[in-house]
Amino acid sequence: MTRTFRTISFAVITALLLSCAFAQSQAQNRASVRLQSQSTAAPQDGSTPGRIAKFTTNKSVGDSNITESDNGNIGIGTTLPTSQLTVNGIIEIMSAQGGIKFPDGTLQTTAALPAVSHDDTLKGNGTASSPLGLAVPLALTGATAQSTSVLTVTNTGLFGDGATVNGGPKGIGLRVQGGTSSTFGSAAIIATGGKSQCCTIGGGSGLVASGGESVNGGGGTGVFAFGSGGVGGGGTGLYAVGGDATAANRTGGTAIIAYSGRGLNGATEGLAGDFNGNVQVIGTLFKAGGSFRIDHPLDPENKYLSHSFVESPDMKNIYDGVVSLDTNGEAVVEMPEWFGALNRDFRYLLTAIGAPMPGLYIAEEIANNRFKISGGTFGMKVSWQVTGIRQDAWANKNRIRVEEVKSEKERGHFLHPEVFGQSEERGISWAHHSETMRRIKQNASETEQERQPRQ
């Protein structure tokens, strides 16, 4: 019996080994078939790599529209999700209790926020019926670093303006006030013209101001400036400084250039300057002519009286007077104590009053601020005149050149081109300030065209 059991056991073991070998062979064959199928045919429904499977309508397994990448990103409508959830399409929330919850615990149930928190610089609440906008009046308040601004406006367009400010029908376009401190007040406006980087064209103007037009009245003032009062003295209404010249044979800039308004259609030309009060010039005053004008002494309400200046190629001072002769027919004329320090190169003129005195002469020339007249008749009067050339320190350093050759830039141009029958472009102003003069002429032309009645 023992022998029979051993025979049966051996047979069973042999059968099991044969069965396992056959099963392994079948599995290898199936794997080989799958590998061949994958290398030669497209994946079947429900087996696309990365696609999440779903049951189709015929109860078979197919690919869904949801993809999971190797790093765990989920994509809906896309096979290349770039975040934990990437959706290519519209996300629709159907329930009123739905929404998007953020890490801070807030829940957003609509794209249109019910309200936006803001300060007084904005108006509206951010909804469709009440959009956000700038409040009026707009106040911007805050601290910035030195030389930085609360508001900066930059236009990158070639001919674009930085800012345009329009006042109301009777309002001011722009009101600016400088800062106030315990030491000094700051400037209200600092205006710097643009820099020219081309050839010889000048830089831009720091400030261009034009007075407004009037239909029936006078035009407005381009710039109105006045200094404020103070315990230490009144402020200056207008302070102007010309720019420095930085190359040889060039001239520094002019502090103030003023041109009178033209008289058109029978109107009279205006004044380039009108000063009500004393005027001080520290330097040389050049002019084409000069006079005084006063209300006429005999008819001050209806007339003026004018006299021309006395001109001379020299810096000449004139002194005169009347003196009575003594018993010797002589007289000593005393001059001020500063006379000799101020003058040199004296000239004399004597005129007898009342009767001829052919023997009159200057007995002693000026010395110690006095001179002597002789050759007259006792008790008669003599009109005398003395001139002298200035010799003070300023005059000695600033003699007026009687004849002067025009500079290369000025040649071919005239101080008064109209009196020589030349056009205004031949004026000296065009030689020195051609760009400014072109702007002035263009502005005048445009203004004239605007005033012409339209056809």
Residue pairs with C-beta under 8 A, 6 or more apart in sequence:
43 49
45 56
45 60
45 61
45 62
45 63
46 53
46 54
46 60
46 61
46 62
46 63
47 53
48 63
50 67
50 68
50 69
50 70
50 79
51 63
51 64
51 66
51 67
51 79
52 63
52 64
52 66
52 67
52 68
53 61
53 62
53 63
53 64
54 61
54 62
54 63
54 64
55 61
55 62
56 62
65 76
65 77
66 74
66 75
66 76
67 74
67 75
67 76
67 78
67 79
67 81
68 74
68 75
68 81
69 75
69 80
69 81
72 84
73 81
73 82
73 83
73 84
73 85
73 86
74 81
74 84
74 85
74 86
75 81
75 85
75 86
75 87
75 88
76 85
76 86
76 87
76 88
76 89
77 87
77 88
77 89
78 86
78 87
78 88
80 86
93 99
93 109
96 109
98 109
99 107
99 108
99 109
99 110
100 107
100 108
101 107
101 108
102 108
112 126
112 127
112 128
113 126
113 127
114 125
114 127
115 125
115 126
115 127
116 125
116 126
116 132
118 132
120 135
120 139
121 134
121 135
121 138
121 139
121 140
122 132
122 133
122 134
122 135
123 132
123 133
123 134
123 135
123 136
124 130
124 131
124 132
124 133
125 132
126 132
140 150
140 151
141 150
142 150
144 150
153 162
153 163
154 162
155 161
155 162
165 173
165 174
166 173
167 173
167 174
176 188
176 189
177 188
178 185
178 186
178 187
178 188
179 185
179 186
180 186
189 207
191 206
191 207
192 206
193 203
193 204
193 205
193 206
194 203
194 204
195 203
195 204
196 202
196 203
196 204
201 435
202 435
202 436
207 223
209 222
209 223
210 222
210 443
211 219
211 220
211 221
211 222
212 219
212 220
213 219
213 220
213 447
214 220
223 238
225 237
225 238
226 237
227 234
227 235
227 236
227 237
228 234
228 235
229 235
240 255
240 256
241 255
242 252
242 253
242 254
242 255
243 252
243 253
244 252
244 253
245 251
245 252
245 253
251 432
254 432
257 429
257 433
257 436
258 272
258 273
259 272
259 429
259 440
260 269
260 270
260 271
260 272
261 269
261 270
262 269
262 270
262 444
263 269
263 270
264 448
284 398
284 400
288 415
288 416
289 308
289 309
290 308
290 309
291 306
291 307
291 308
291 309
292 306
292 307
293 304
293 305
293 306
294 304
294 305
294 306
295 301
295 303
295 304
295 305
296 302
296 303
296 304
296 305
297 305
310 318
313 400
313 402
314 389
315 389
315 390
315 395
315 399
315 400
316 387
316 388
316 389
316 390
317 342
317 343
317 387
317 388
317 389
317 390
318 385
318 386
318 387
319 335
319 339
319 385
319 386
319 387
319 388
320 383
320 384
320 385
320 386
321 333
321 383
321 384
322 353
322 381
322 382
322 383
322 384
323 331
323 333
323 373
323 381
323 382
323 384
324 331
324 379
324 380
324 381
324 382
325 331
325 373
325 376
325 377
325 378
325 379
325 380
325 381
325 382
326 378
327 378
328 374
328 378
329 359
329 374
329 375
329 376
329 377
329 378
329 380
330 363
330 372
330 373
330 374
330 376
331 372
331 373
331 376
331 382
332 370
332 371
332 372
332 373
333 370
333 371
333 372
333 373
333 384
334 369
334 370
335 366
335 369
335 370
335 371
335 386
336 369
337 369
339 366
339 369
339 388
340 366
340 368
340 369
341 391
341 392
342 388
342 390
342 391
342 392
343 388
343 389
343 390
343 391
344 388
344 389
344 391
345 388
345 389
346 365
346 366
346 386
346 387
346 388
347 386
347 387
347 388
348 362
348 365
348 371
348 384
348 385
348 386
349 384
349 385
349 386
350 360
350 361
350 362
350 373
350 382
350 383
350 384
351 382
351 383
351 384
352 360
352 376
352 380
352 381
352 382
352 383
353 380
353 381
353 382
353 383
354 380
354 381
355 377
355 380
357 375
357 376
357 377
357 380
357 382
359 375
359 376
360 373
360 374
360 375
360 376
360 382
361 373
361 374
361 375
362 371
362 372
362 373
362 374
363 372
363 373
363 374
363 375
364 370
364 371
364 372
365 371
366 386
371 386
373 382
373 384
376 382
406 413
409 431
409 432
410 428
410 431
410 432
412 426
413 426
413 427
413 428
413 430
413 431
414 420
414 422
414 426
414 427
414 428
415 427
415 428
416 427
417 423
417 424
417 425
417 426
417 427
418 424
424 430
424 441
425 437
427 437
429 437
430 437
